[in-house]
C-alpha cells in the first residue's frame, strides 16, 4: 500500500491577507490552499502573489500540505503566478477551471520549462460543465507522470453558477457530478476533495455535508473558515468503532487457520479479502493522522 497523506480538511486562505497567512501556521488543517484566484481582487493580485510565495519559502507550517491556487490559464496573471509558485516550491499547485486533458499537458510543459522541482504536484479544479462531461479523460492524464496530476478539487459554487443548479439539502442537484468525478479519480488513482459549504454558521448542515462526502468516498472537504476545520477532521477520520472493527478483520485474516482463505466468518458476518484490504487502509489512515 502506498503511503497515505491525510487530506481531511483543505482550508482556503486569501493570499492578499498577510495576517491570515500568518495565522494559518496555527490552524489544524491538513491542507492549506493559499489562494491567488477567487479570494483576491484584481488590484491585489501582485501583492497576494508576493505574500503567498514569501510565506511558502519562510515555512513554519509544520506538516500541513501547502498548495498555491494560481489564476486560470486564460487570465493575465497566470504566467506570473505559475512562475512564482514554482519558484516558491509548495507541495502542489492548484489550477482552476481545468476542462480538458490537453490543458494539463500544457501546464506540464510550462512547469518543465520553469524547471519545477519534481516534488511539486498539480491539482485540478473540476468546476465547469465541460470538465464534468470529460472528467474521465482529465483524470486519465494522471497516468502520464509528466502531468504531475495528484488530486481533483470540486468547485461546486462555479458548477452551480454555470449550470443554474440550486443548492438543496442532500445535494440531489449535484450528486451525478460528484459521483462522476469521484469514479474518474478512483479509476486513475488520484485523490479528490469535495467542494465548500457556504453557510459558515450552519454547523449541522456542514457536518451533514461532510458525512455525505465521506460516505460517497471523498478524501476530505475544502473549507472557507477555520471553524470548519475541526468538524471536517473528525468526520473524515476513522472513529474508534471503525478502527476497532478494521483491526479485528486484519487480525482474523492473519490467523494461521485462515491463511489462504478468500472469505471467513467474523462475528456472524462474512468477511472477504477485499474487506481486509479496506481495513488495512483504514488503519493506515488513522496512523497517518496520528503521526
N, C-alpha and C positions, 0 to 999 in steps of 0.2 A: 504494500500500500504506500502510495506517495505521501509525503508529509502534508499535513492539513494545516492551513492557516485560517484561524477563525476570522470571519467577516460578518459577525452578527449585526454590528452597528457601524454604519458609514455616515459620518456627520459632515454635511456641507458647511464650510466656513468661508465667509466672504473675504476675498483676498484684499479688498480695499480697507478692511478694518484691522489695523495693526494690533489693537487691544485684543480682538478676538483670536488672532493668530497666536498671541502670547498665552492667552487663557487656555487655548486648545491643548497645551502641553500638560494640563492637569485633568483633562476630560477623559473618562474611561472608555472611549470609543475604540473599537478595533481598528477602524479606518477613519482617517481624516481626509476629506476631499476639499482641498484648498482651491477655491473657485475663482476663476478669471472670467467666467461667462455670465450666466443669468443674474448672479448676485451683485454684479459690478456695472455701474453706469458707464456709458461710452467715454465720458471725460475723465473717468478714474481708471481706465484700463491700464495705462502705462504705470501708474503708481501701484496698482494691485500686482502687476507682474513683478515689479521690482521687490515689493514687500514679501510676496509669496516665495520667490526664489531665494531671497535672503534668509527667510525663516527655515526653508528646507536645508540650505547649506549650514546654517547655525546649529541645527539639530536640537537635541534636548527633548525629543518627543518619545523617548523610550522605545517600546516595542510596537507602538502604533504604526500602522501602514500609512505612508504619506502618498497621496495621489493628487496630482495637479490637473484640474479640469481646464483645458485651453478653450479658446473661442473656436468656432467652427471653421472648416476649411474654406468656406466661401466668404469669410469676413476679412476686413483689412488688418486684423490683429493676429491672425492665425500663424503666419510665418514667424513673427517675432515671439509669440507665445511658445511655439514648439521649440525654437532655438534656445530660448531662455530656460524652459523647463528641462530640456535635455541637458543643458549645462549644469543645472541645479542638482540633478540626479535623484528624483523621487523614486519610490518603488514602482509607480505606474503613472502614465499619462492618460487621462480620460478624454476621449474625443466625442463631442456632441454630434447628434443627428447623423450617425452612420447609417446609410440607407442601401449600400451595395458593397459587395466584397472588393470591388476594384478600389474603393476608397481606402481600404485597409492596406492594400498592396502599395498604393501611392504614398501613404504615410510611412510604411516600412522603408520605401525608397528614400524618403526625406530623412528619416532617422539614420539610415546608413550614411547619407551624405553629411549628416551632422556628427558622425562618429559617436553615436549614442552608446553608452555603456550597455553591455549585453544583458545586464540585470534589470533594465527598465522595461516593464511590460506595457502593453497597450490595453486599455479598457474601452469598450464601445457603448455609447448611449443608444438604446433602442427606443426611439421616441417619434417615429414618423410612420404613417400608414405604409409607405413603400418598404420600410425596414421590416415591418410585420409580415408583409407579403413575401419578402425574400429572406426571412430570418435564418432559414436552414443554410442557405449558401453563405450568408455572412458568418455564421458560426463555423462553417466548414473551413473558412480561411485559417482557423486556428491549427489546422493540420499542417500548414506551412509554417515552420518555426520562424521564418523571416518576418511574419506579420506581428509576432510577439503577443497575439491576442490571448488574453487570460481571463477576461470577465465581461459579462454583459451587465449594464445598469439600465433598468427600466425607467423611462421618462414618462410617467403616467400623466402628468399635467400637460405636457406637449401633445401626447396622444389624444387627450380629451379635447384640447384646443383644435387639433387638426381634423378630428372626426365628428365633433359636436356631441360626443358621448357625455352623459351626465354621471357624476359621482353619486352612487347609491350604496346604501349599506349592503355588504356582501359582494359588491363589485361585479354583479352579473354582466354589466355592460363591457367589462374589460377581461373577464376570465378567459375567453378564447385567445386573446393576445398574450396574456401572461403565460398560459399553458403552452402556446406555440413556441414562445421564446425559451421557456424552460426546457421543453423537449429538444429544441435545437442545441441549447447549451450542453445538456447532458449527453446528447449524441456525440458531440465533438470534444467533450472533456474540459469544458470551461465552467467557471463559477458564474452565478447570476444573483443579482441583488434586486429586490423589489423597489418600487417607486416610493415617493414620500407620502406622508399623511399630513394634510394641510392644517387641520384644526388642532393647534398646539394644546388647547385647554381640554380637549375631549380625550381624557386618558383611557376611558373604557373603549371608545371607538378605535383608538390607536392600538391598544393591546389586542383587540379582536382582529384587526387587520394584520398585525404581526403573526398571530396564531394561524390565520388563514394562509399567509405566505409560507410560514414554516410547514404547515400541513401539505401545501402544494409541492414543497421541495426546495424552496429558495434558501440560499445560504445566509441571507440576512436582509436588512432593510436600510435604505437610505433615509436620512433624518434631516430635519431642518432646525432642531432646537436641542440643546444639551439635555433638557428634561426628558427627552425621548430615549436617551442612551441606555439608562438602567433597565427599563422595561424590555427594550429590544434585546439586550444582552441576556436577560433572564429567559425570554421566550425562545430564543434561538439556541439556547444551551440545553443539553440533556438534563432533565431533573433527576432527583435521587432514585425514583422508582424506575425510570427508563434505564438509568445506568446500572442499577442492580439487576434488572432483567437481562441486559446485554451481557453482563459479566457471568450470569448464570448460564446463558446459552453457550458462551465461549467455553466455560468450564465443562459443560456437559459434552461438547464435541471433543474436548481434549482428553476425556476418559479413555483408557486403553480399550475398553469393551465397545466403544463407539468409533474406533479407528476405521476409516474407510467407508463409513456409512454415509449415505446421502440424505437420510432423514431419520430422526429419532423422536421419541415422546418425551416431553418435559412438562411436568405439572398438568398432565392430561391433555396437552396440546401437541400437535405435530409440528416439529421444527425442522426445517431443511437447511442445507449448507448455505443457501443464499441468505438465510436469516443470521447465520454465523458471520457471514461477510458484513452484513448490515450492523451487527452487534460490534464487530471489531472497529468499524468506522465510528460508531457512537462513542466507544471508549477512547479512541484516538482523538476525537474532537474534544472530549472532556479533558483529556490530558494536555492537549494543546492550549485550551483555555486556562487551565490551572498553571501552566508554565508562564 
